[in-house]
Amino acid sequence: MFRENVNHLQKSLFESTNWMNPRINAKLDKSWAPIFYKYVFCNIDEKPFSVLYSDTGRPNFPVNIALSLEYIKHLKNYSDDELIDNFYFNYLVNY
């Protein structure tokens, strides 16, 4: 079942950047991550991928996240395992 990812448009109350040190948060805001989010992640159109999913079953993993991770994998020359580790534990990739 295809479902478009719109969860990223509203910040979570429990997002880790909310309790982050303000200096570190400011440094994060000056990194490549917000630029990537604004110009790449937010501009990925997920609708063309809807034909790949059936009408029943569990909702899909967000296409914009999957494509963004693939871009980052090639930009940073990560292996698949390194990419997954960075997705879970690296603020820049997870941004």
N, C-alpha and C positions, 0 to 999 in steps of 0.2 A: 504494500500500500504506500503510495507516494504522499508525502506531506512536506510542504515547503517550510524551510527553516526561517522563522521570524523571531526566535527567542533571543537572538543577539541584539535586537533593537532596543530591548529594555534591560538595564543593568539589574543584576541580582542583589538583593540586600546582603547576601552572604558572600559576595565576591571577594576574593583575596586582596584585591587592590584597595578595598575599603579599610582594611586594618593594617595596610602596609605603611612603613615609615614614609612620611611626606617627601623626604629627600630622595628616597629610592623610587617612589612613585613618580616624581618629577623627572628623574633620569629615565625611567621607563617611557614616559610621554615624549621624550626627545629622541627615542631610538627609532629603528626602522619599523617596529611593530604597528604603531598607529597609522603610519603611512600605508603599510601593506593592508591593514584592515579597511581603511577608507577607500583606497583606489583599486584593490584587487578583490578582497573578500566580499565587500558590499556590492560589487558590480557583477558578481557571478549570477547569471540567470539560471535558476534551477528547473524552470518549467520544461525546457527541451528534454530533460532527463526523465520526465514523468512516464514516458512510454516504456521505459525499462522495468517498471514496477507493475505488479498486478493490482487489481482493485480490492483484494482481500489480503488478510495477513497482518503481520506486524509492520509498523511504520519504518521507513527507510532511515539509514544513518544520513544526516544532513549532507547533501551533495556539495554545498559550498565549503564545508569543513574538509571533506575528502579531497576536493580539488585543490584547496589551499595547502593542505598538507603535502600533496604531490608536488606543487610548485616549490614549497620550502625544501622538500627533500632534494630536489635538483639544484636549487640555489645554494644550499649549504653542503651539498654532496654527502648527505646522510644515507646510511643503509636503512632498511625498513625498521630494524630493531632500534637504531638510534633515533629515528623519526618518532616512533611511538614513545620512547623514553622522554624525548624532548617535548612532545605534545602533553604528556602528563606532568612533567616536572620543571619545565623551562618557561618562565613567565613570558618571554619574548615570543615564543612559538605559540603559547596558549592564549596570548592576548587576542 
